[in-house]
């Protein structure tokens, strides 16, 4: 089992934790390729999906993962929550916990919300994305995709490119890569750069062309248009010219280098369609890995049946 009670971030995961999740996910990936995509690993367990911020991809991935583990799910959104009626989030969590649920999956616009939930319940908690803070299962599915492609993570060099300042993907992916022995370089326009790249144990540059031939993975971040809060940004066309991954730039990458993106993509801004749809792009592999990785995380946190994968 994992060394953590809750999956709130990747900074508290050990290399053994990450390896265990990725290895377990490989078993669940086989389950997801079957005609009957279901195992009894979490039969009788109850998982609450508390999504206080709109989400399609992450929510769908978690719900599919829960169904394929045979867990019972309760879906709660911001508009249906008692918080709308004036009840505090802590009271809501304590009330739902009193119904003997086993896990909360929490998505929130405000950073720190999943941690607040964890302080008010004995149930396990998974952070499904909180503000600009972290998105740990996204980082884990990224690591799974990269490891499946190269066979290892140690020694790889990964460029994380784009809207660094607003990215919770960066906040979870960079620490996880560091833990697994990969090297990280941050690339973005000056207005989107982080103030202290040493926090991520990474170098930082505003020159995407300088890293193209050096890295194993070009990880293109989505420009967080909804989180800009007045930040200076060039036009979409100018951003694409300076920082977008197009065919010309992709041709300068190593022959075996891959392209990743957390989605949804702003095609024509951070990535061009011809690159997003090329064989070296592993974007749909990332989506596919998300279900297996989330199955693994829930299974390991809840101590699922030992024979759950093989049944």
ZATORRO-616170 format. One record per atom (N, C-alpha, C, O): x, y, z. Coordinates in steps of 0.2 Angstrom, whole numbers, plus 2048, in hexadecimal, padded with zeros to 3 digits. Example, Ala and Ser with C-alpha at 12.3 -4.5 7.8 and 13.67 -1.06 7.14 Angstrom:
! residues 2
8427E482783E7EA8278427F08278477EF82A8407F58238447FB824840800827843806828
//
This chain:
! residues 311
8047FA80080080080080480680080A80680180180C7FF8058127FE80781580580481380A80C81980580E81C80B80A82280E80B82481380582480A80182A80B7FA82880C7F882380A7F682C8117EF82A8127EB82D80C7E682A80B7ED83380A7E98368057EE8387FF7F48398007EB8397F97EF83B7F37ED8427F27E98447ED7F18477F57EF84E7F57F48517F07F38567ED7FA84E7EF7FF8517EB80484C7E98048467EC80984E7E580E8497E481584A7E88198467E881584F7EB81B8517EF81C84C7F582284B7F78178497F78188447FD81883D7FB8188397FF81883C7F48188357F28208337F18248377EF82182D7F482882B7F38298277EC8248267E882F8267EA8308227E482D81C7E482A8197DF82D8187EA8298127EA8228137E981F80E7E681F8187EC8188197EB81681A7E48118177E181A81E7E081881F7D98198197D58158187D181F8157D782080F7D381A80A7D48188077D081880A7DA8128057DC80C8077D88088037D680A80E7D88048107D480580E7CD80080C7CA80B8107CA80C80E7C380C8077C18098057BC80F8037C580F7FC7C48087F97C58057F57C18047FB7CA7FD7F97CB7F97FB7C57F47F87C37FA8017C37F68047BD7F78007B77F27FF7B37FD7FD7B67FE7F97B07F97F37B07F77F17AB7F87F07B67F37EA7B77EC7EC7B57E97E97B27EA7F27B77E47F57B67E37F77AF7DE7F77AC7E97F97AB7E87FA7A47E67F47A07E37F479B7E97EE7A37E77E879F7DF7E77A07DC7E479C7DD7E87A67D57E87A87D17EC7A37CC7EA7A07D47F27A27D07F779D7D17F57967CD7F87927D57F07947D57EE78D7D07E878C7D07E57867CD7E57917C97DF7917C27E178E7C07E778E7BE7DC78C7B87DD78A7B37DF7907AF7E478F7B47DC7967B17DE79C7B67E17A07BA7DE7A37B57E87A17BA7EC7A47B87EE7AB7B77F37AD7B77E87AF7B57E97B67B87E47BB7B97DE7B97BB7E67C07BD7E17C67BA7E37CC7B87E97CD7BA7DE7D17B67E07D77BB7E37DD7B97E27E37C07E67DB7C57E87DF7C37ED7E57C57EC7EB7BE7F17E37BB7F67E87B47F57E97B07FA7EB7B17EF7E87AA7ED7E97A87EF7F17AC7ED7F57A37F37F17A17F47F87A47FB7FB7A17FD8007A87FE7F77AB8047F97A780A7F67A58097F17A780F7FA7A38157F87A881B7F77AC81D7FB7A881E7F17AC8247EF7A882A7ED7A38297E97A982F7F07A68367EF7AA83A7EA7B083C7EC7A783B7E47AA8407E07A88477E17A28497DF7AC84B7E47AA8527E67AD8577E17B38597E27AA8597DC7AD85D7D77AA8647D77A48657D57AE8687DB7AC86F7DC7AE8747D67AD87A7D67B18717D17B38757CB7B28707C57B286A7C57AF8747C07AD8707BA7B386B7B77B986D7B77B18657B57B68617B27B385B7AE7AD8597B07B685A7A97B38557A57B884F7A47B68497A67BE8507A27C384A7A17C48477A87C48417A87C684B7AD7C88487B37C28447B77C383F7B97BD8487B77B78457BA7B583E7B77B38397BA7B583E7B07B38387AC7B88337AE7B682D7AE7BE8347AE7C382F7AF7C282C7B67C38267B77C18307BB7C082E7C27BA8297C27BA8247C57B482C7BF7AE8287BF7AF8217BC7AC81C7BE7B28217B67B481B7B37B88167B77B78107B87BD8197BA7C18157BF7BE8127C47BF80C7C67B98167C77B58137CD7B180D7CB7B08087CE7AD80E7C57A98097C37AD8037C17AA7FD7C27B38047BE7B67FE7BC7B97FA7C27BB7F47C27BA7FD7C87BC7FA7CE7B67F87D27B77F57D87B07F97D07AA7F67D37A87FA7D97A47F87DE7AB8007DA7A98057E07A28087DE7A08097D979F80A7E479980E7E479B8157E479F8177E879881A7DF79A8217DF7948257E078E8247DF79682B7E47918307E57948367E279A8387E47918397DD79383F7DA7908467DD78A8467DD79484A7DF7928517E17968567DE79C8567DD79285B7DB7958617D87938677DC7908677E179786D7DA7968737DD78F8767DE78D8787E378B8757D87848777D877F8737DD77A8757DE78186D7DE77D8687E277F8687E977C8647ED78586B7EB78886A7F278486E7F77818737F578486C7FD78187080278587680378287B80778B87780178F87D80278B8837FE78C8888017878817F97838867F677E8897FA77C88F7FA77C8857FF77788780477988B80A77688D80E78088C80A78388F80F78788B81478A88E81978688481378A88081879288081679388181079688081B79D88081A79F87981779C8748187A58798137A78738107A986E8157A88688147AC87081B7AE86C8207A78688237A88628247A286C82479C86982679986482179785E82379986681B79786181579B85B8157988558157A285B8167A68558167A585181C7A484B81B7A48548227A385082879C84D82779B84782A79785082479084D82379184781F78E84182179484781979584281579983C81879783681779E83E81B7A283981F79E8358247A082F82579983882779583582C79182F82978E82B82C79182F82278D82A81E79282481D79081F81979882481F79D81F81F79F81E81779F8188157A18238147A482280E7AB82180E7AE8228147AF81E8097B581C80A7BB8218077C08218087B88258027BD8297FE7B982F7FB7B482F7F97BD8357FB7BB83B7F87C083C7F27C683C7F37BD83E7EC7C18407E77BF8477E67B98497E47C484C7E77C28537E77C68577E27CC8577E17C185B7DE7C48607D97C18677DB7BB8677DD7C686C7DC7C48727DE7C78787DB7CD8777D97C487E7DA7C88837D77CD8867DC7D28897DA7CC8857E37D08887E87D58837EA7D487E7EC7DC8857EA7E18817EC7E08807F37DE8847F77E28797F57E18787FC7DA8747FE7DA8728047D68747FA7CF8727FC7CF86A7FD7CC8688027D38667F97D385F7FB7D785E8027D58598057DB8628047DF86180A7DA8638107DA8608157D586880E7D086A8137CB8648147C986281A7CA86180F7C585B80F7C88558137C58528177CF8548127D284F8167D385081D7D284B8217D385781F7D38588267CC8578297CB8578307C78568267C08558287BD84F8277B784E8287C184A8257BF8438247C483E8267CA83F8257C28388287C78328287C782E8227CB82A8217C283081D7C382D8167C982F8137CC8348147CB82B80E7D082D8097CE8328057C98338037D38368037D283C7FE7D783C7F97DD83B7FA7D483D7F37D883E7ED7D78457EA7D18477E97DC8487E97DC84F7E67DB84E7DE7E084C7DB7D68507DB7D58507D47D68567D17D48587CB7DA85B7D47DC8617D17D98677D67D38687D77DE86B7D87DC8707DD7DF8777DB7E58787DC7DB87B7D77DE8827D57E58817D27E587D7CD7E98857D37F08857D07F58817D47FB8817D37F287D7D97F78797DD7F98737DA7FF8727D87F586D7DA7F78677D87F28637D57EC8647D57F485E7D17EF8597CE7F38527CD7F58507C87F384F7D37F88497D37F68437CF7FB8407CC7F08427CE7EF83C7C97F183E7C27F28397BE7F08447C07F38467B97FA8457B97FC8427B47FE8477BE8058467BE80783E7BD80B83C7BA80383A7C18048337C18028307BA80682B7B87FD8327B77FC82F7B18018317AB80282E7A78038377AC80983A7A880F8357A98128337A48118347AF8178307B08158297AE81A8267AB80F8267AE80E8207AB80F8207A481281B7A180C8257A180D82579981482679781682279281882A79B81F82A79982382479A8278227968228217A082581B7A282381579D82881179B81D81579B81B80F79681F81078F82080C78C82081778D82381878782B81778782D81478382E81978D83581878D83881279183D81079183380F79583580A79983880C7A08398077A48398127A183C8157A783B81C7A883881F7A383C81F7AE83B8267AF8428297B084482F7AF8468267B484D8287B685182A7B08528277AC8548307B18588337AC8558367A68598397A284E8367A584B83A7A084B8417A184B8437A784B84579C84A84C79C84484E79984284D79484085279D83985479C83985C79C83A85F7A183685F79683586679682E86779782986479382C86B79C82586D79D82487479B82887979D82087579682087B79181987E79281487B79181A88579381488979281288D79881689179B80B88D79A80989179F80B88E7A680688B7AA81188F7A881388C7AE81088F7B580F88C7B980F8957B480D8997BA8068977BD8058977C38018957B87FB8937BA7F988B7BA7F48897BB7FF8887BA7FE8807B87FE87C7BF80387C7C27F98797C07F98747C67FC86D7C37FF8697C77FC86C7BD8008677BA8078677BB80A8627BD80A86D7BA81186E7BC81286C7C38178697C580E86F7C880F86E7CF80F8677D18128657D680C8627CE80C85B7CF8118577CB8148527CE8128597C58168557C081D8567C28218517C281F85C7C382785D7C48298597CA82E8567CA82685A7D08288567D682884F7D582D84B7D782384C7D18238457D08298437CB82C83D7CC82A8477C68308457C28368457C683B8417C583784A7CA83D84B7CE83E8457D28448427D38398427D583983D7DA83B8367D683F8327D98398367D083B8307CC8418317C884382C7C48458367C984C8377C684C83A7BF8518397BC84783D7BD8478407B78498487B884884B7BD84B84B7B284D8527B38488567AF8458547AA84785C7B28418607B08448677AE84886A7B18428697A88438707A683D8747A58388717A183C87A7A783687E7A68378837A183C8867A083288379C83288879682C88C79682688979682C89279682689679582889E79482E8A07968238A27928248A97918258AC7988238A979D8298B179982B8B479F8258B67A48258B57AA81F8B87A18198B97A58168B37A78118B37AC8188AD7A58158A67A781A8A27AB81889D7AD8208A57AC8258A17B08248A17B88208A67BA82689C7BB82689C7C282B8A07C58318A17C282A8A37CB82F8A77CE8358A37D183B8A67D183489D7D383A8997D683A8927D383888E7D583D8927CD83E88B7CA8428867CE8418807CD8468887D284A8847D68458807DB84787A7DD83F8827DC83A87F7E08388787DD8378737E08388787D68378727D283D86F7D083D86A7CC8438717D384986E7D184A86E7C984C8697C68498737C68498747BF84C87A7BD84C87F7C184F87A7B78518807B484B8837B08468807AF84B88A7AE84688D7AB8488917A684D8957A68458917A084789579A84189879683B89579784289D79283C89F78E83D89E78783A8A078284289978684489777F84389077E84788C77F83D88F77B83B88877983F88477484187E77584288877084688576A84D88376D85087E76A84F88577385588377685587C77985A87977B84F87977A84E87377E84C86D77984C86877B84A86F77384686A76F84B86476E84885E76E85186576D85585F76B85885B77185C85677085785E77785A85B77D85585778185785378584F85778084A85478584784E78284784D77C84584978684184378483A84478483684178083784978883084B78882F85278783285678B82B85478382885B78282185B78581C85878282085D78B81A85D78F81786478E81986979181286578980F86B78880986D78C80486978C8098727908048747957FE87879180087B78C7F88777937F387B7917F38827937F58837997F288778F7F288D7917EC88E7957E688E7937EC89079C7E78907A07E38977A07E389B7A47DF89779A7DC89E7997D78A079E7D68A67A07D489B7A27CF89C7A77D289E7AD7CF8A17B27D989E7AE7DD89F7B47E18A67B37E58A77B87E18A97AE7E58AE7AC7E68B47B17EB8B77B37E08B67B47DF8BB7B97E38C27B77E78C57BB7E28C37B07E68C97AE7ED8C97AC7F08CE7AA7F08C37AC7F78C27AA7F88C47A37F48C379F7FE8C77A28008C979B8018C37978048BE7997FE8C37917FF8BD78C7FE8C07857FA8C47838038BE7818028C077A7FC8BD7777F98B977A7FB8BE7707F58BC76D7F68B476C7FC8B276D7F18B076B7F28A97697F78A87647FB8A37647F68AC75F7FB8AB7598028AC75B8068A87598038B175F80A8B376180D8AE7668128AC7668088AB76A80A8A676F80C8A076B81189D76D80889E76680A89876281089975F81489475E81289F75C8188A075881E89F75D82389C75B81E8A27638238A276882489B76C82989976D81E89876E81E89377281A88C77081B88777481788D76A81388776881788276581D88376281587B76681987676381687475C81087275C81987675781787575081C87074D82086D75081A86E74781E86974382586B74382986674382787174182E87374183187274783786F74782F87374D83287275383286B75583786875782D86775382C86075583285C75183485775383385F74B83985B74783F85C74A84485874884086174E84786175284885D75884D85D75B84285A75A84285676084684F75E84784D75984884C76484C84576384784075F84184176084983C75B84583775884083375C83A83275B84283276383E82E76783A83276C83782F77183B83976C83883D77183083D77082E83C76A82D83E77582683E77582384577782684977A81C84677581984C77781384A77B80F84577A81284E78180C84D78680985378780B8597858028537897FE85878A7F985678F7F685178E7F785A7947F28587997EB8587967E78557997EA85C7917E385D78E7DF8627937E08627997DA8647907D88657897DD8697867E086E7897DE86877F7E386C77C7E08727797DA8727767E48787797E387E7747E687D76E7EC87F76D7E38797697E78787637E887E75F7E388375F7EE87F75D7F08857597F388A75E7F589075C7F38897657F688D7697FC88A76C80288C76A7FB88677180188377480487D76F80987A7707FF87A76B8018747677FD8747617F787676180187375B7FD8737557FA86C7547FD8677567F586C7507F186574F7F686074C7F585A74E7FA8627477FE85D74480385974980585474880585D74E80985A75380585675880785075A7FF85975A7FB85575F7F884E75C7F784A7607F884E7567F58487537FB8437507F983E74D80184575180784174E80883B75380683B75980C83675080D83075481183175B81082E76081583675B81983876181583B76681783B76C80F83D76580B84076A80783B76E80483676B80883B7748058357797FF83877C7FD8357827FB83D77A7F684077D7F083B77F7ED83B7847EE83777A7E983377B7EB82D7807E782A7837F182B77F7F48267847F482978B7F28257907F582F78C7F48327937ED8317957EB83079B7E88337917E18327937DF82B7947DC82A79A7E28267907E081F7927E381D7987E081979C7E982079A7ED81E7A07E98217A67EA81E7AC7E68267A57E28297AB7DE8257AF7DE8257B57DA8217AB7D581C7AE7D98177B37D78167B87DE8147B07E280F7B37E68117B97E680E7BE7E98177B87EC81A7BE7E881C7C47E981B7C97E281F7C27DD8217C77DA81A7CB7D981A7D17D98157C77D780F7CA7DD80C7CF7DB80A7D47E380D7CD7E880B7D17E980F7D77EA80C7DD7E88157D77E881A7DD7E38187E27E48187E87DD8177DF7D78167E47D880F7E77D780E7ED7DA80A7E37DB8037E57E08037EB7DF8007F07E68077EA7EB8067EF7E980A7F57EB8087FB7E68107F47E48147FA7DF8107FE7DF8118057DA80D7FB7D58097FF7D78028017D27FF8037DD8007FF7DE7F98017DA7F47FE7D77F08017D97F47F77D47F07F37D67E97F47DB7E77F67D17E47F27D27DD7F27D97DB7EE7DA7DE7E97DC7D77F27E37D57EF7E27D27E87E77D27E47DC7CE7E67DB7CB7E07D77CF7DB7D47CD7D67D67D67DD7D27DA7D97D37DB7D27CF7DB7CE7DA7DB7D07DC7DC7C97DA7D67C57D87D67BF7DC7D07C87DB7CA7C47D47C77C37D37C37BF7D07C97C77C97C77C77C57C97C17BF7C87C0
//
